[in-house]
Each structure stands twice: as C-alpha cells, then as structure tokens.
Amino acid sequence: MKVISWLLGLPVAVLATVFAVANRQEIHFDLWPLPFGLDIAAYLAVLGPLVLGLVLGAVLVWLSSTGIRLRARQDRRRVESLERQLAATEKPPLS
C-alpha cells in the first residue's frame, strides 16, 4: 500500500511544484461582497482551494466513519469476552 501511495503521490507533488513555480506572478483576488481584496500568487488561488477541499473531505470522511469505528470497537470487546468465556469452559477441572 505504501508503494502505491508513493507511485501516486510523488507525480502529483512534482506536478504541483512545477505548477507553483510556473505561476508565481501575483493576481488581485477580489472578495466581492467585501470592500477589499488580496494580492496573492496565482498558484495559491488554484492550489489553496484544492488543498482546503481535500482536508475538509478527509475530515468529513473521518467523522462519518465514527459510528463504524465505535461498532468495530464494541464487536472486538465482545469477541474478546466470548473468547475468555470459552477458554474458561475448556479448562479441565482441578483434581
């Protein structure tokens, strides 16, 4: 799994770096209903929302899987309890 993540992540990182280097010029970014704007690098106007979307998506997926993780933890505890009970019944009686 680590190899796949490296094979996919490395080219994406290289492309993002090349894109950032090629788009260093500043642009004026108006925040329309507000009376002011920002002068930012062009690559930040593109890559910033992309990174923000990835982070927010990861947080939402993590939050949505909370129920599944809780259920798995409960099931694991139940299995361990049942295994202890089974081991206790399989012990030979002391003579």
Secondary structure, DSSP 8 states (H G I E B T S, - for coil): -HHHHHHHHHHHHHHHHHHHHHT-SEEEEE-TTSS-EEEEEHHHHHHHHHHHHHHHHHHHHHHHTHHHHHHHHHHHHHHHHHHHHHHHHHS----
